[in-house]
């Protein structure tokens, strides 16, 4: 057996099955990624029962499958390690019971490794990455900015403490979905690592932070800017929906910017509540989302489809055009009720002096009846995208003070609503971050509706520039990652004290 059963992925079916299956049992799929051998050079080898290298000219990679002439192997969640044999570089692919070895020259093995690592699980995170700073914290995970020693690039890593994860199959689903999606406006999963206590998801680092935070710092923005943002968002959703995926938690905190100097180059992040479309409306989380952005058909326990994401786009567009939420309310209960019955204050749109086509388009996206609401593809054909826009929006910039932030208490009518368990990305001290520590009756699910931060504190970063080769002592990082405070970071850092910028971390109860 290659790995003890404390692996988080131990129960995955193909980890407990034979490696190779007959090709005729493989279902037809749409080709997203592929890598074929060069049969003249850079050949792939395996080994036989006598430990001899044998050329495998028919081995090719298609999506998450390694294929031969009449058989295939599902790479998802297999254990991946690098190895050597004589002067050949190699890859070791293992289930809980079997192992396959692939060998070749260094260049071809590196190419195959770069392809395969997206689908598999590795265990040497500490050898490949250095921490730079903490950027977000949630109920069950933290997000760090990290430096990759292999390619000298910056990434984000989402670190989960295994014992704190309530629903492992929800996390499996998130990882599976992220592996399927390859689009410039969708967060990209690059690798997954595991050790005895933690899971590490390596994702693109998005330097621009949250969309609304960036826009709130803009003095004036035009209807054209909103159009570009919404268009990019719909293009990304059309791609996601074409892949038969529902996001189900489209909200400002999950729209990030790739860079600081381009507020329209957005990326959809956090697929913690996403699922594959089911015509019967049966999903791993049936009732989920964020109050104020959630489609009313979800709140009403109706069968729903991709159009729940379109409704959320309408809410965001409304906010960008009016500097307010579409759902009025003196308190949280009123907002929930208005969201449930889809009672929208469209007078705010009239006051904003937007174009007629913008007004019509927002109303269409926020249509209460999902049968009359457009798909992402249909929405992209609306006249608003092709006709003149207003040059400014009343000469105001978005004010975060006007966006309602609800600290929702435990309410009987919300007992079955679940929100994402993922941390925010650039949210330490963010004005858009609030929490609720409510629990469901069985204590196993978080019931906070706006966000997943249980103890929202003004937690600041302990950081050091990667140029100074910030390193944490390898033997201690796993045991101390979740509990580290200022002194711990200082103690485990090899960099000189003069290079460190130490801040205070609030551990519990907020700042004293």
C-alpha positions as CSV (number, residue, x, y, z in Angstrom):
1,X,0.0,0.0,0.0
2,X,1.4,3.3,-1.0
3,X,-0.2,5.6,1.5
4,X,-1.8,5.2,4.9
5,X,-5.6,5.5,5.1
6,X,-5.4,8.9,6.8
7,X,-5.2,10.4,3.3
8,X,-8.2,12.7,2.7
9,X,-8.6,11.1,-0.7
10,X,-8.4,7.5,0.5
11,X,-12.1,6.8,-0.2
12,X,-12.1,8.2,-3.7
13,X,-13.3,5.3,-6.0
14,X,-10.4,5.2,-8.4
15,X,-7.9,5.2,-5.5
16,X,-9.4,1.8,-4.5
17,X,-9.8,0.3,-7.9
18,X,-7.4,-1.2,-10.5
19,X,-5.3,1.3,-12.4
20,X,-6.1,0.3,-15.9
21,X,-9.6,-0.2,-17.4
22,X,-10.8,-1.2,-20.8
23,X,-11.2,1.7,-23.3
24,X,-14.7,0.7,-24.2
25,X,-15.9,1.6,-20.7
26,X,-14.7,5.2,-21.0
27,X,-17.6,7.6,-21.7
28,X,-17.4,10.1,-24.5
29,X,-16.1,13.4,-23.3
30,X,-15.4,16.8,-24.7
31,X,-11.6,17.3,-25.2
32,X,-10.3,20.2,-23.1
33,X,-6.6,19.4,-22.7
34,X,-4.3,16.9,-24.4
35,X,-0.6,15.9,-24.6
36,X,0.6,13.5,-27.3
37,X,4.0,11.9,-27.5
38,X,6.6,12.8,-30.1
39,X,7.3,9.3,-31.5
40,X,10.6,10.3,-33.0
41,X,12.1,11.9,-29.9
42,X,11.4,12.2,-26.2
43,X,9.7,8.8,-25.8
44,X,7.9,7.6,-22.7
45,X,8.9,4.3,-21.1
46,X,7.4,2.1,-18.3
47,X,8.8,-1.0,-16.6
48,X,7.9,-4.7,-16.9
49,X,7.8,-7.4,-14.3
50,X,11.6,-7.8,-14.6
51,X,12.1,-4.1,-13.8
52,X,13.2,-3.5,-17.5
53,X,12.3,-0.3,-19.4
54,X,9.8,-0.8,-22.1
55,X,8.8,1.9,-24.7
56,X,5.1,2.9,-24.5
57,X,4.5,4.7,-27.8
58,X,0.8,4.6,-27.5
59,X,0.6,6.5,-24.1
60,X,-1.1,9.9,-24.5
61,X,-2.9,12.3,-22.2
62,X,-6.4,13.5,-22.8
63,X,-8.2,15.5,-20.1
64,X,-7.7,13.6,-16.8
65,X,-7.0,10.3,-18.6
66,X,-3.8,8.5,-19.5
67,X,-4.7,6.5,-22.6
68,X,-3.2,3.6,-24.4
69,X,-4.5,1.7,-27.5
70,X,-7.2,-0.3,-25.7
71,X,-7.1,0.9,-22.1
72,X,-7.1,4.0,-20.0
73,X,-6.2,5.3,-16.5
74,X,-8.0,8.0,-14.5
75,X,-5.4,10.3,-13.1
76,X,-7.7,12.1,-10.7
77,X,-6.5,12.1,-7.1
78,X,-3.8,9.5,-7.7
79,X,-0.6,10.0,-5.7
80,X,2.1,11.6,-7.8
81,X,5.8,11.6,-7.0
82,X,9.0,12.2,-9.0
83,X,11.5,9.5,-9.2
84,X,14.7,8.4,-11.0
85,X,15.9,5.1,-12.7
86,X,19.4,5.0,-13.9
87,X,19.8,8.2,-16.0
88,X,16.1,8.5,-16.7
89,X,13.8,10.9,-15.0
90,X,10.4,9.4,-13.9
91,X,6.9,9.9,-12.4
92,X,5.3,7.5,-10.0
93,X,1.5,7.3,-10.1
94,X,-0.2,5.3,-7.3
95,X,-3.5,4.2,-6.1
96,X,-3.8,2.8,-2.5
97,X,-2.6,-0.6,-3.9
98,X,-1.0,-0.2,-7.3
99,X,1.8,1.9,-8.9
100,X,2.7,2.9,-12.4
101,X,6.1,4.2,-13.4
102,X,6.7,6.5,-16.4
103,X,10.2,7.4,-17.5
104,X,11.9,9.5,-20.1
105,X,14.3,12.3,-20.7
106,X,14.2,15.3,-18.3
107,X,12.3,17.6,-20.7
108,X,9.5,15.2,-21.6
109,X,9.0,14.1,-18.0
110,X,8.8,17.8,-16.9
111,X,6.2,18.4,-19.6
112,X,4.2,15.4,-18.5
113,X,4.6,16.4,-14.9
114,X,3.2,19.9,-15.6
115,X,0.2,18.3,-17.3
116,X,-0.5,15.5,-14.7
117,X,0.0,17.6,-11.5
118,X,-3.3,19.4,-11.9
119,X,-5.2,16.1,-11.5
120,X,-3.2,14.3,-8.9
121,X,-2.2,14.7,-5.2
122,X,1.4,15.4,-4.1
123,X,3.0,15.4,-0.7
124,X,6.1,17.6,-0.9
125,X,4.6,21.1,-0.6
126,X,7.3,22.3,1.7
127,X,10.0,21.4,-0.9
128,X,8.4,23.5,-3.7
129,X,6.9,26.6,-2.0
130,X,7.8,29.3,0.4
131,X,5.2,31.4,2.3
132,X,5.2,35.2,1.7
133,X,2.1,36.4,3.6
134,X,-1.3,35.6,4.9
135,X,-4.0,37.2,2.8
136,X,-7.3,35.7,3.9
137,X,-8.8,33.6,6.7
138,X,-12.0,31.5,6.9
139,X,-13.7,29.1,9.2
140,X,-11.8,26.1,7.8
141,X,-9.0,27.5,5.7
142,X,-6.5,30.2,5.2
143,X,-5.1,31.8,2.0
144,X,-1.5,32.6,1.7
145,X,0.6,34.3,-1.0
146,X,3.4,31.9,-1.8
147,X,6.6,31.7,-3.9
148,X,7.1,28.7,-6.1
149,X,10.8,27.6,-6.2
150,X,10.3,25.6,-9.4
151,X,9.3,28.4,-11.7
152,X,10.0,31.5,-9.6
153,X,6.3,32.5,-9.8
154,X,3.8,33.8,-7.2
155,X,0.7,31.8,-6.4
156,X,-2.0,31.7,-3.8
157,X,-2.4,28.6,-1.6
158,X,-5.6,27.7,0.1
159,X,-4.6,25.7,3.2
160,X,-7.3,23.5,4.9
161,X,-6.8,22.0,8.2
162,X,-8.3,18.5,7.8
163,X,-9.8,18.1,11.2
164,X,-11.8,21.4,10.6
165,X,-13.5,20.3,7.4
166,X,-17.1,19.2,8.0
167,X,-18.0,18.1,4.5
168,X,-15.2,16.4,2.6
169,X,-17.3,15.5,-0.4
170,X,-18.1,19.2,-0.9
171,X,-14.4,19.8,-1.1
172,X,-13.9,16.9,-3.5
173,X,-16.5,18.4,-5.7
174,X,-14.9,21.8,-5.7
175,X,-11.5,20.3,-6.6
176,X,-13.1,18.2,-9.4
177,X,-14.9,21.2,-10.9
178,X,-11.8,23.5,-10.8
179,X,-9.8,20.8,-12.7
180,X,-12.4,20.9,-15.5
181,X,-12.3,24.7,-16.0
182,X,-9.6,26.4,-18.1
183,X,-10.6,30.0,-18.8
184,X,-8.9,33.3,-18.4
185,X,-11.8,34.7,-16.3
186,X,-12.0,31.7,-14.0
187,X,-9.7,31.0,-11.1
188,X,-7.3,28.2,-12.0
189,X,-6.3,25.3,-9.9
190,X,-2.6,24.4,-10.5
191,X,-1.8,21.7,-7.9
192,X,-3.1,19.9,-4.9
193,X,-0.9,18.8,-2.0
194,X,-1.6,16.8,1.1
195,X,0.2,15.8,4.3
196,X,-1.0,14.3,7.6
197,X,-2.8,17.5,8.8
198,X,-3.4,19.8,5.9
199,X,-4.6,20.1,2.3
200,X,-3.0,22.7,0.0
201,X,-4.8,24.0,-3.1
202,X,-2.4,26.0,-5.3
203,X,-4.3,28.6,-7.3
204,X,-3.5,31.7,-9.4
205,X,-2.5,34.7,-7.3
206,X,-4.8,37.6,-8.2
207,X,-3.0,40.8,-7.3
208,X,-6.0,43.1,-7.9
209,X,-8.0,41.9,-4.9
210,X,-11.8,42.2,-4.6
211,X,-13.6,44.0,-7.4
212,X,-15.7,46.3,-5.3
213,X,-12.8,47.3,-3.2
214,X,-10.9,48.3,-6.3
215,X,-13.9,50.2,-7.8
216,X,-14.5,52.0,-4.5
217,X,-11.1,53.7,-4.9
218,X,-12.0,55.0,-8.4
219,X,-13.1,58.6,-8.4
220,X,-15.5,58.2,-11.3
221,X,-16.4,55.3,-13.5
222,X,-18.8,55.1,-16.5
223,X,-21.6,52.9,-17.6
224,X,-19.1,51.6,-20.2
225,X,-16.9,50.3,-17.4
226,X,-19.8,48.5,-15.9
227,X,-20.6,47.0,-19.3
228,X,-17.1,45.6,-19.7
229,X,-17.3,44.1,-16.2
230,X,-20.7,42.5,-16.7
231,X,-19.7,41.3,-20.2
232,X,-16.6,39.6,-18.9
233,X,-18.6,38.1,-16.0
234,X,-21.2,36.7,-18.4
235,X,-18.6,35.3,-20.8
236,X,-17.0,33.4,-17.9
237,X,-20.4,32.2,-16.7
238,X,-21.3,31.1,-20.2
239,X,-18.1,29.0,-20.3
240,X,-18.9,27.6,-16.9
241,X,-22.5,26.8,-17.8
242,X,-21.4,25.2,-21.1
243,X,-19.4,22.9,-19.0
244,X,-22.6,22.0,-17.1
245,X,-21.5,23.7,-13.9
246,X,-23.5,26.0,-11.6
247,X,-21.5,28.4,-9.5
248,X,-24.3,29.3,-7.0
249,X,-22.4,32.0,-5.1
250,X,-21.7,34.8,-7.5
251,X,-21.1,37.8,-5.3
252,X,-18.7,40.7,-5.1
253,X,-16.3,38.9,-2.7
254,X,-15.9,36.1,-5.3
255,X,-15.1,38.5,-8.2
256,X,-11.4,39.2,-8.1
257,X,-9.1,41.3,-10.3
258,X,-6.1,39.8,-12.0
259,X,-4.1,43.1,-11.7
260,X,-4.3,46.4,-9.8
261,X,-4.4,48.5,-13.0
262,X,-7.3,46.9,-14.8
263,X,-10.6,46.9,-13.0
264,X,-12.4,45.1,-15.9
265,X,-10.1,42.0,-16.0
266,X,-12.1,40.1,-13.4
267,X,-11.9,36.4,-12.4
268,X,-14.6,34.3,-10.8
269,X,-13.3,32.6,-7.7
270,X,-14.5,30.3,-4.9
271,X,-16.3,27.3,-6.3
272,X,-17.1,26.0,-2.8
273,X,-20.8,25.8,-3.5
274,X,-20.6,24.9,-7.2
275,X,-22.1,21.7,-8.6
276,X,-22.8,19.9,-11.9
277,X,-26.2,20.6,-13.4
278,X,-28.9,18.1,-12.5
279,X,-32.2,18.2,-14.4
280,X,-34.0,17.0,-11.3
281,X,-32.5,19.8,-9.2
282,X,-30.7,17.4,-6.9
283,X,-27.4,18.9,-5.7
284,X,-24.8,18.2,-3.0
285,X,-25.9,21.4,-1.3
286,X,-29.6,22.0,-2.2
287,X,-30.1,25.4,-0.6
288,X,-27.1,27.6,-0.6
289,X,-25.9,31.1,-1.5
290,X,-25.6,34.5,-0.1
291,X,-28.7,36.6,1.1
292,X,-29.0,39.7,-1.1
293,X,-27.5,37.9,-4.1
294,X,-29.3,34.5,-4.1
295,X,-32.0,33.7,-6.7
296,X,-35.4,33.6,-5.1
297,X,-36.2,30.1,-6.6
298,X,-33.4,28.7,-4.4
299,X,-34.9,30.2,-1.3
300,X,-38.3,28.9,-2.3
301,X,-37.0,25.3,-2.6
302,X,-37.9,25.2,-6.3
303,X,-36.1,23.2,-8.9
304,X,-33.5,25.5,-10.4
305,X,-30.8,25.6,-13.1
306,X,-27.9,27.8,-14.4
307,X,-30.1,30.9,-14.3
308,X,-29.6,31.3,-10.6
309,X,-26.1,32.7,-11.5
310,X,-27.7,35.2,-13.9
311,X,-29.9,36.6,-11.2
312,X,-26.8,37.2,-9.0
313,X,-25.2,39.0,-12.0
314,X,-28.2,41.2,-12.0
315,X,-27.7,42.1,-8.4
316,X,-24.1,43.0,-8.9
317,X,-25.0,45.1,-12.0
318,X,-27.7,46.9,-10.0
319,X,-25.1,47.7,-7.3
320,X,-22.6,49.0,-9.7
321,X,-25.2,51.3,-11.4
322,X,-26.9,52.6,-8.3
323,X,-24.5,52.4,-5.4
324,X,-27.1,50.4,-3.5
325,X,-28.6,46.9,-3.0
326,X,-31.7,46.0,-5.0
327,X,-33.3,44.7,-1.7
328,X,-34.3,47.4,0.7
329,X,-34.7,46.7,4.4
330,X,-34.4,48.3,7.8
331,X,-33.1,45.0,9.2
332,X,-31.9,41.6,8.0
333,X,-35.3,40.0,8.2
334,X,-36.8,42.6,5.7
335,X,-33.9,42.0,3.3
336,X,-34.4,38.2,3.5
337,X,-38.2,38.7,2.9
338,X,-37.6,41.0,-0.1
339,X,-35.0,38.6,-1.5
340,X,-37.5,35.7,-1.1
341,X,-40.4,37.5,-2.8
342,X,-38.0,39.3,-5.3
343,X,-39.2,42.8,-4.2
344,X,-36.7,45.1,-5.9
345,X,-36.5,48.8,-5.5
346,X,-36.2,49.8,-9.2
347,X,-36.6,53.5,-8.4
348,X,-32.9,53.4,-7.6
349,X,-32.2,52.7,-11.2
350,X,-34.3,55.7,-12.3
351,X,-32.4,58.0,-10.0
352,X,-29.0,56.9,-11.3
353,X,-29.6,58.4,-14.8
354,X,-28.4,55.3,-16.6
355,X,-29.3,54.5,-20.3
356,X,-32.6,53.0,-21.2
357,X,-31.0,49.8,-22.4
358,X,-29.1,49.4,-19.1
359,X,-32.3,49.8,-17.2
360,X,-34.1,47.2,-19.3
361,X,-31.1,44.8,-19.0
362,X,-31.0,44.9,-15.2
363,X,-34.7,44.3,-15.0
364,X,-34.3,41.3,-17.4
365,X,-31.5,39.8,-15.3
366,X,-33.5,40.3,-12.1
367,X,-36.6,38.7,-13.6
368,X,-38.4,36.7,-10.8
369,X,-39.5,34.0,-13.2
370,X,-36.4,32.0,-14.3
371,X,-38.2,30.9,-17.5
372,X,-38.2,34.6,-18.6
373,X,-34.7,35.2,-17.3
374,X,-32.0,34.9,-20.1
375,X,-29.2,32.4,-20.2
376,X,-25.6,33.9,-20.2
377,X,-25.4,33.4,-23.9
378,X,-28.7,35.1,-24.5
379,X,-27.8,38.0,-22.1
380,X,-24.6,38.7,-24.1
381,X,-26.7,39.5,-27.2
382,X,-28.6,42.3,-25.4
383,X,-28.6,45.7,-27.1
384,X,-26.9,47.2,-24.0
385,X,-23.6,45.7,-25.1
386,X,-23.7,47.4,-28.5
387,X,-25.4,50.7,-28.1
388,X,-24.0,54.0,-26.5
389,X,-23.7,54.2,-22.8
390,X,-23.8,57.0,-20.3
391,X,-20.3,58.5,-19.9
392,X,-20.5,58.8,-16.1
393,X,-22.7,57.5,-13.3
394,X,-23.8,60.7,-11.6
395,X,-20.1,61.5,-11.1
396,X,-19.8,59.2,-8.1
397,X,-17.6,56.3,-7.2
398,X,-19.0,53.2,-5.5
399,X,-19.2,53.7,-1.8
400,X,-18.9,50.5,0.3
401,X,-20.9,52.3,3.0
402,X,-24.0,52.0,0.9
403,X,-23.6,48.3,0.3
404,X,-25.5,46.4,3.1
405,X,-23.4,44.0,5.2
406,X,-25.6,41.7,7.3
407,X,-24.4,40.1,10.5
408,X,-27.1,37.5,10.4
409,X,-28.2,35.8,13.6
410,X,-29.6,32.3,13.9
411,X,-33.1,32.2,12.3
412,X,-35.4,29.2,12.0
413,X,-36.2,30.0,8.4
414,X,-32.6,29.8,7.4
415,X,-31.7,26.5,9.0
416,X,-31.1,24.8,5.7
417,X,-29.1,27.5,3.9
418,X,-25.4,26.9,3.5
419,X,-22.7,29.3,2.3
420,X,-19.2,28.6,1.1
421,X,-16.7,27.4,3.7
422,X,-13.8,29.0,1.8
423,X,-11.9,32.0,3.1
424,X,-11.9,35.3,1.3
425,X,-8.9,36.1,-0.8
426,X,-7.7,39.6,0.1
427,X,-9.9,40.4,3.0
428,X,-8.0,41.0,6.2
429,X,-9.8,43.9,7.6
430,X,-11.9,44.2,4.5
431,X,-15.1,46.4,4.7
432,X,-16.9,43.7,2.8
433,X,-16.2,41.0,5.3
434,X,-18.7,40.1,8.1
435,X,-19.5,36.8,9.8
436,X,-22.0,34.7,11.7
437,X,-21.0,31.9,14.0
438,X,-24.5,30.3,13.9
439,X,-24.6,26.6,13.6
440,X,-27.2,24.2,12.2
441,X,-29.2,21.9,14.5
442,X,-26.8,19.1,14.0
443,X,-23.8,21.4,14.4
444,X,-22.2,20.2,11.2
445,X,-22.9,23.1,8.8
446,X,-22.1,26.8,8.9
447,X,-25.3,28.9,8.6
448,X,-23.8,32.3,8.1
449,X,-25.4,33.8,5.0
450,X,-23.1,36.7,4.1
451,X,-19.7,35.2,4.7
452,X,-17.8,32.4,6.2
453,X,-15.5,34.3,8.6
454,X,-16.4,33.2,12.1
455,X,-14.1,35.5,14.0
456,X,-13.8,38.6,11.9
457,X,-10.9,40.6,13.4
458,X,-8.5,43.2,12.1
459,X,-5.9,40.6,11.4
460,X,-2.9,42.0,9.6
461,X,-0.2,40.4,7.6
462,X,3.1,38.9,8.7
463,X,5.0,39.3,5.5
464,X,8.4,39.4,3.9
465,X,9.3,39.9,0.3
466,X,10.1,36.7,-1.5
467,X,13.2,38.4,-3.0
468,X,14.8,38.0,0.4
469,X,14.1,34.2,0.3
470,X,11.7,34.1,3.2
471,X,11.7,30.5,4.4
472,X,10.0,28.7,7.3
473,X,11.8,25.9,9.0
474,X,10.8,22.8,7.1
475,X,10.4,20.5,10.1
476,X,8.0,22.8,11.9
477,X,5.7,24.4,9.3
478,X,3.0,21.7,9.3
479,X,2.6,21.6,13.0
480,X,2.6,25.4,13.5
481,X,0.9,26.8,10.3
482,X,-2.5,27.3,11.8
483,X,-1.5,28.5,15.2
484,X,1.5,30.8,14.4
485,X,1.7,34.2,16.0
486,X,4.2,37.0,15.6
487,X,6.9,35.4,17.7
488,X,6.5,32.1,15.9
489,X,7.0,33.7,12.5
490,X,10.1,35.4,13.8
491,X,11.5,32.3,15.4
492,X,11.0,30.1,12.3
493,X,12.3,32.6,9.8
494,X,15.9,32.3,8.5
495,X,15.9,35.9,7.1
496,X,17.6,38.6,9.2
497,X,15.2,40.5,11.6
498,X,15.9,43.7,9.7
499,X,14.2,42.2,6.6
500,X,11.0,41.3,8.5
501,X,8.0,43.5,8.9
502,X,6.2,42.0,11.9
503,X,2.6,42.8,12.7
504,X,0.3,41.7,15.5
505,X,-2.0,38.8,14.8
506,X,-5.3,38.7,16.7
507,X,-5.8,35.1,17.6
508,X,-9.2,35.1,19.4
509,X,-11.7,37.7,20.4
510,X,-10.5,40.5,18.2
511,X,-8.0,43.3,19.0
512,X,-7.7,43.9,22.8
